[in-house]
Amino acid sequence: MSIEATPEAIEKSDKSDKKPESTDTKPKMTEETPIVTRHSLQLSEGGTFIYDVTTGRLPLKNEKGEIEAQLFFMAYTKVLNEGELSEDRPLMFSFNGGPGSSSVWLHLGALGPKRVRLEDDGALPAPPYRLVDNPDTWLGNTDLVFIDPVGTGYSRALNEDLNKKFWNVKGDIEAVGEFIRLYLSRYKRWTSPLYLVGESYGTTRAAGLAGHLIEKGIAFNGIILVSSVLNFQTLEAAKGNDLPYILYLPTYAATAHFHNKLGSFLQEDLMRTLEQVQEFALGDFATALMHGDSLPAEERKRVATEVAFYTGLSVDYVEKSDLRVEIMRFCKELLREEDRSVGRLDSRFKGIDALTVSHNFDHDPSMSAIRPPYTACFNHYVRTALGYETDEAYEILGGVKSWDFNQGEDGWVSYTDTSEALRAAFAKNPHLRVFVASGFYDLATPYFATRYTLDHLGLDKSLRNQMTTRDYTAGHMMYIDVKCLKRLANDVSAWLKGELKD
């Protein structure tokens, strides 16, 4: 038995079978209008400095014109007198490292007109935390633009899948490079003298940007590298790579010197001691490590004794470490008898751990000293003084969950290295100048590793005098120490004016 469908039934069936018209539910980003506020700063030498702060996000778009990410920035520009042109004033782009760090550290630690108040040596003060005027701001010499890469600060990609595009060495350089191009266009600064300043991984980024942007027609007058790492082979020890053990040794010695763990002769003069350790590190110590297991027992004992002499560790500990004392173990071992560890970012700082017997510290005391004050002060400052309101969390650190360092698989290691990009930038722009600042107590990016990298750039002899280096008696963020803050500001000011050279 069959049932014949009526015309009405057929029409009803056609309507019910039709697919609903597609609606694009894919999330989209829209551009926001930056906020501009005006401020003033009383100068220590007298007078008032008037400046504007532009706070907001700039879009990164794909070939279709769709926004894939937005980068948060804060731009400080001098309010000019009538008749002055903004393109005559230098412009400096600033970012920190990590990768995964916002730009807050250089911003509210050294460069900006406000800084987080810490103890004079950079130690943690009691809360509540406060911002104070920064008489050592770099704003007197150059306009400043602080950039937060994707995943840091308030900078976000459209979705998690797009994070992969930006969370790698190449993608990060291209994204920040596109931001710089866009900023120069929107704010009409293409003919300004241009500078970069990066800290830590930000120096890796800065060197890469110099090589990348010169191919886009953007040449820099100068680059400032604070606590530098361009070649990660100098930091990451592995089977067959003993280089970090050699390059960390002078910082171990500086740390032991600070904590009075060396013999009386070595304690007398830090600079003399460091010169002695550097010679040993590149000489007998490097030779011993190159011998590996074939090193004679008598020679092994002699070298272990000398390493202990320079580091404040016991000969037995150095011998049982196969002469190779890993950084985190050094941080834990040096003050073990005092039930204290030393900081990685700044080895002047002491930490208290749950267990004395462990091989690693529970926390980096030098990071613990700065993270709460900087977090509180930035969040208050951006909402009040700068007028930028949002419920999003400002990712000081940790917003980037996974980073592609171009590491190989199956035990093969490929070290990230942007030193060649810097050399190429020098070759293509022979007017480029570089200033390098390092801290003696920095166990994250040790000063001797920086020197090694600079000495192995393969830079033409005619360009070597355009590289200026200065060392400071503090750690990774040397500017948290008020004496080093002032010295760094004075050094950079003189360097920008062409008055400071090695």
C-alpha positions in Angstrom: 0.0 0.0 0.0 1.4 3.4 -0.9 0.6 6.9 0.2 0.7 9.7 -2.5 2.1 13.0 -1.2 -0.1 16.0 -1.7 1.4 19.3 -3.1 1.1 20.9 0.3 3.0 18.1 1.9 5.7 18.3 -0.8 6.1 22.1 -0.2 6.3 21.6 3.6 8.9 18.9 3.2 11.0 21.1 0.9 11.0 23.9 3.5 11.9 21.6 6.4 14.8 20.0 4.4 16.4 23.3 3.5 19.6 24.2 5.4 19.5 27.4 7.4 21.4 30.2 5.8 25.0 30.1 7.1 25.9 32.7 9.7 29.6 33.4 10.4 30.0 32.7 14.1 33.8 32.9 14.0 35.0 35.5 16.5 36.4 38.7 15.1 38.5 41.5 16.5 37.8 45.1 15.9 40.2 48.0 16.1 40.1 50.2 19.1 40.8 53.9 19.3 43.9 54.5 21.5 43.6 56.8 24.5 45.8 59.9 24.7 46.6 61.5 28.1 48.9 64.5 28.9 51.3 64.6 31.7 54.2 66.6 33.1 57.5 65.8 34.9 59.5 68.1 37.0 63.2 67.8 35.9 65.9 67.5 38.5 67.9 70.3 36.8 64.8 72.6 36.8 61.9 73.1 34.4 58.9 71.0 33.4 58.8 68.3 30.8 55.4 67.9 29.1 54.6 64.6 27.3 51.7 62.7 25.9 51.0 59.0 26.5 49.1 57.0 23.8 47.7 53.7 25.2 46.0 51.1 23.1 46.3 48.2 20.7 47.4 48.1 17.0 46.1 45.3 14.7 48.1 42.7 12.9 46.1 41.7 9.8 46.4 38.8 7.3 46.3 39.1 3.5 42.5 39.3 3.6 42.6 42.3 5.9 41.3 40.3 8.9 42.7 41.0 12.3 44.7 38.0 13.6 46.1 39.7 16.7 46.3 43.0 18.5 49.5 44.3 20.1 49.2 46.5 23.2 51.5 49.5 23.4 52.2 52.6 25.4 53.9 55.5 23.5 55.5 58.4 25.3 56.1 61.5 23.1 57.4 64.9 24.0 54.9 67.7 23.5 56.8 70.0 21.2 57.0 73.7 21.0 55.4 75.5 18.1 57.5 75.0 15.0 59.3 71.8 16.1 58.8 68.7 14.1 58.3 65.2 15.6 60.4 63.6 13.0 63.4 65.4 14.3 63.1 63.6 17.6 64.5 60.1 18.1 62.1 57.3 18.6 62.9 54.1 20.6 60.9 50.9 20.6 61.2 48.9 23.8 60.3 45.3 24.8 61.4 42.8 27.4 62.1 39.1 27.1 61.0 35.7 28.4 59.8 34.9 25.8 56.5 35.6 27.5 57.3 38.8 29.4 55.5 42.0 29.0 57.4 45.3 28.6 56.6 46.4 32.1 60.1 45.9 33.5 62.0 48.4 31.3 58.9 50.6 31.2 58.4 51.1 35.0 62.0 50.1 36.0 64.3 52.3 33.9 63.0 54.1 30.8 59.7 55.7 31.6 59.0 58.8 33.6 57.6 56.7 36.4 59.3 53.8 38.2 58.3 51.2 40.8 59.7 52.1 44.2 61.8 49.3 45.6 64.5 49.3 48.3 67.6 51.1 47.0 69.4 47.8 46.2 66.3 46.5 44.4 64.9 44.4 47.3 61.2 43.9 48.0 59.6 46.7 50.0 56.6 46.2 52.3 53.2 46.6 50.6 51.4 48.7 49.5 53.6 49.4 46.5 54.0 52.8 44.9 55.1 54.5 41.7 57.4 57.5 42.0 58.8 60.0 39.5 61.9 58.7 37.6 64.4 61.6 37.2 66.6 59.1 35.2 63.9 58.6 32.5 65.2 58.2 29.0 62.3 60.4 27.7 64.6 63.5 27.8 66.6 62.0 24.9 64.0 60.0 22.9 60.3 59.3 22.5 59.5 55.8 23.8 57.1 53.1 22.6 56.7 50.0 24.8 55.5 46.9 22.9 53.9 43.8 24.4 54.3 40.8 22.0 51.3 38.4 21.5 50.4 36.6 24.7 52.0 39.2 27.0 50.4 42.3 28.6 47.0 42.9 26.9 48.2 41.6 23.5 46.1 38.8 22.2 45.8 36.6 19.2 42.3 35.9 17.7 42.3 32.3 18.9 44.6 29.7 20.4 45.5 28.2 17.0 46.9 31.6 15.9 49.1 31.7 18.9 51.3 29.1 17.2 51.9 31.6 14.4 53.4 34.2 16.9 55.0 32.0 19.6 58.2 31.1 17.8 61.4 32.9 17.0 60.5 33.8 13.4 56.8 34.6 13.9 57.6 36.8 16.9 60.1 38.9 14.9 57.7 39.3 12.0 54.8 40.3 14.3 56.8 43.0 16.2 58.4 44.1 12.9 54.9 44.6 11.5 53.9 46.6 14.6 56.9 48.9 14.1 56.0 49.4 10.4 52.4 50.2 11.3 53.4 52.6 14.1 55.8 54.5 11.8 53.0 54.9 9.3 50.1 55.8 11.6 52.1 58.2 13.6 54.2 59.6 10.7 57.6 58.8 12.2 59.3 57.3 9.2 62.0 59.9 9.1 62.8 59.9 12.9 66.1 58.6 14.1 65.1 55.0 15.1 66.3 52.9 18.0 65.5 49.5 19.6 66.0 48.5 23.2 65.5 44.9 24.3 66.2 43.0 27.5 67.0 39.3 27.9 65.1 37.4 25.1 64.2 40.9 24.0 67.8 41.2 22.8 67.4 38.0 20.8 64.3 39.7 19.3 66.1 43.1 18.7 69.0 41.4 16.9 66.6 39.5 14.7 64.5 42.6 14.0 67.6 44.5 12.9 68.2 41.9 10.3 64.6 41.4 9.4 63.6 45.1 9.1 66.6 46.2 7.1 65.1 44.0 4.3 61.9 46.0 4.7 63.6 49.3 4.3 63.7 50.1 8.0 67.2 50.9 9.3 68.0 51.7 12.9 70.4 54.3 14.2 71.2 52.2 17.2 70.3 49.1 19.3 70.5 48.8 23.1 70.9 45.2 24.4 70.3 44.9 28.1 71.3 41.5 29.7 71.9 40.0 26.3 71.5 36.5 24.8 71.8 36.2 21.0 73.2 32.7 20.8 71.5 30.2 23.1 74.4 27.7 22.8 76.2 29.9 25.3 73.5 29.3 27.9 72.2 25.8 27.3 74.6 23.1 28.4 74.2 19.6 26.8 76.2 16.6 25.9 78.9 17.9 23.6 78.3 21.5 24.6 80.4 22.5 27.5 80.5 26.2 26.5 78.0 27.4 29.2 80.1 25.9 32.0 83.1 28.0 30.8 81.1 31.2 30.3 79.1 31.0 33.6 82.3 30.6 35.7 83.1 34.3 36.1 79.5 35.0 37.3 79.8 32.2 39.8 83.0 33.9 41.0 81.3 37.3 41.2 78.4 35.8 43.2 80.7 34.1 45.6 82.6 37.3 46.0 79.4 39.2 46.8 78.5 36.7 49.5 82.1 36.6 51.0 82.7 33.0 50.0 86.1 33.5 48.5 89.6 33.6 50.0 90.9 36.9 51.4 93.1 37.7 48.3 90.1 37.2 45.9 87.8 39.2 48.1 90.1 42.3 47.9 89.3 43.4 44.4 86.3 42.1 42.3 87.6 43.3 39.0 91.0 41.8 39.5 89.4 38.5 40.5 87.1 38.4 37.5 90.0 39.0 35.1 91.8 36.1 36.7 88.8 33.8 36.5 88.1 34.8 32.9 91.7 33.8 31.9 91.4 30.5 33.8 87.9 29.8 32.2 89.2 30.2 28.6 92.4 28.5 29.4 93.0 25.5 31.7 89.3 25.0 32.5 88.2 25.0 28.8 91.0 22.6 28.0 90.0 20.2 30.8 86.4 20.1 29.7 87.4 19.4 26.1 89.3 16.3 27.3 86.1 14.8 28.7 86.6 11.4 30.2 90.2 11.2 29.0 91.3 13.9 31.4 94.0 12.4 33.7 92.9 12.0 37.3 95.7 14.2 38.6 94.7 17.0 36.2 91.1 16.6 37.1 91.9 17.1 40.8 94.0 20.2 40.1 91.2 21.8 37.9 88.5 20.9 40.5 90.6 22.6 43.2 90.9 25.8 41.1 87.2 25.8 40.2 86.4 25.5 43.9 88.8 28.3 44.7 87.0 30.6 42.4 83.4 29.6 43.1 83.3 29.1 46.9 82.2 25.5 46.4 83.9 22.5 47.9 86.5 20.5 45.9 84.5 17.4 46.6 81.3 19.0 45.2 83.0 20.1 42.0 84.6 16.7 41.5 81.4 14.9 41.9 79.8 17.3 39.4 82.3 16.2 36.9 83.7 19.8 36.9 80.4 20.9 35.4 78.4 22.8 38.0 74.9 23.4 36.6 73.4 26.9 37.3 70.5 25.9 39.4 72.7 23.6 41.5 75.1 26.4 42.0 72.2 28.7 43.2 71.3 26.0 45.8 74.8 24.9 46.8 76.7 28.2 47.5 74.8 29.1 50.7 73.6 25.7 51.6 75.2 25.9 55.1 73.2 29.0 55.7 70.0 27.3 54.6 69.7 29.8 51.8 69.8 29.8 48.0 70.8 32.7 45.7 68.8 34.2 42.9 69.1 33.4 39.2 68.1 36.8 37.8 70.1 38.5 40.5 72.5 36.4 42.6 72.8 39.1 45.3 69.4 38.0 46.6 68.9 35.2 49.1 66.0 32.8 49.2 64.4 30.6 51.8 63.4 27.1 50.6 61.4 24.3 52.2 64.3 21.9 52.0 68.0 22.5 52.4 68.9 19.2 50.7 67.2 19.8 47.4 69.1 20.5 44.2 66.9 23.5 43.0 65.5 26.4 44.8 61.7 26.6 45.4 61.5 30.1 43.9 63.9 32.7 42.4 64.2 35.2 45.3 65.2 37.9 42.8 62.0 37.4 40.8 59.9 37.2 44.0 61.2 40.6 45.0 60.0 42.4 41.9 56.9 40.7 40.5 54.3 41.8 43.1 55.4 45.5 43.1 55.5 45.7 39.3 52.1 43.9 38.9 50.3 46.1 41.4 51.8 49.4 40.2 51.2 48.7 36.5 47.6 47.7 37.0 46.9 50.8 39.0 48.8 53.1 36.7 47.3 52.0 33.4 43.7 52.4 34.7 44.2 55.7 36.5 47.0 57.8 35.0 46.6 56.4 31.5 42.8 55.9 31.5 42.9 52.4 29.9 40.0 50.3 31.3 39.7 46.6 30.8 38.8 43.5 32.8 41.4 41.4 31.0 44.4 40.3 33.0 47.6 42.1 32.2 50.0 39.2 31.6 53.2 40.3 33.3 54.8 36.8 32.8 53.4 33.4 31.9 50.9 34.3 29.2 52.9 32.4 26.6 52.3 28.7 27.3 54.6 27.1 24.7 57.4 28.6 22.6 59.1 27.1 19.6 62.8 27.7 19.9 63.4 25.7 16.8 64.6 22.8 18.8 65.2 19.5 17.0 63.8 16.1 17.8 65.2 12.7 18.9 68.0 14.2 20.9 69.2 16.6 18.2 69.6 20.1 19.5 69.4 23.3 17.3 70.3 26.4 19.2 68.4 29.6 18.6 70.9 32.2 17.3 70.2 35.7 16.0 73.8 36.9 16.2 74.2 36.5 12.4 71.1 38.7 11.9 72.9 41.5 13.9 76.1 41.0 11.9 74.1 41.3 8.6 72.4 44.4 9.9 75.8 46.0 10.5 77.0 45.0 7.1 73.9 46.5 5.3 73.8 49.6 7.5 77.3 50.5 8.5 76.0 53.5 10.5 74.4 51.2 13.0 75.6 51.5 16.6 75.1 49.0 19.5 75.2 49.5 23.2 75.4 46.4 25.5 74.6 46.5 29.2 75.4 43.5 31.4 75.2 42.8 35.2 78.0 41.0 37.0 75.4 39.1 39.2 73.2 38.0 36.3 72.9 34.1 36.3 70.3 34.2 33.5 72.4 35.9 30.8 76.0 36.0 32.2 78.1 38.9 31.1 81.0 36.6 29.9 78.6 34.8 27.6 77.6 38.1 26.1 81.3 39.0 25.5 81.9 35.7 23.9 79.0 36.1 21.5 80.1 39.7 20.5 83.7 38.5 20.0 82.4 35.8 17.6 80.0 37.9 15.5 82.5 37.9 12.6 82.1 41.7 12.5 84.3 43.6 10.0 87.2 45.4 11.7 85.9 48.8 10.5 82.7 48.3 12.4 83.9 47.0 15.8 84.3 50.5 17.3 80.6 50.9 16.9 79.9 48.4 19.6 80.0 49.8 23.2 79.8 47.6 26.3 79.3 48.5 30.0 79.0 46.2 33.0 77.1 47.0 36.2 77.3 45.7 39.8 73.8 44.3 39.9 71.9 41.5 38.2 69.8 40.8 35.1 67.7 43.9 35.7 70.6 46.1 36.9 68.4 49.2 37.0 66.5 48.0 40.1 69.6 49.1 42.0 69.3 52.9 42.2 73.0 53.5 41.7 73.0 51.3 38.6 69.8 52.9 37.4 71.5 56.4 37.3 74.7 55.1 35.8 72.8 53.2 33.1 70.8 56.4 32.3 73.9 58.5 32.1 75.7 56.0 29.9 72.8 55.6 27.5 72.3 59.4 27.3 76.0 59.9 26.5 75.9 57.0 24.0 72.8 58.5 22.2 74.8 61.7 21.8 77.8 59.9 20.4 79.9 60.7 23.5 80.4 57.2 24.8 82.6 54.5 23.3 84.8 51.7 24.4 
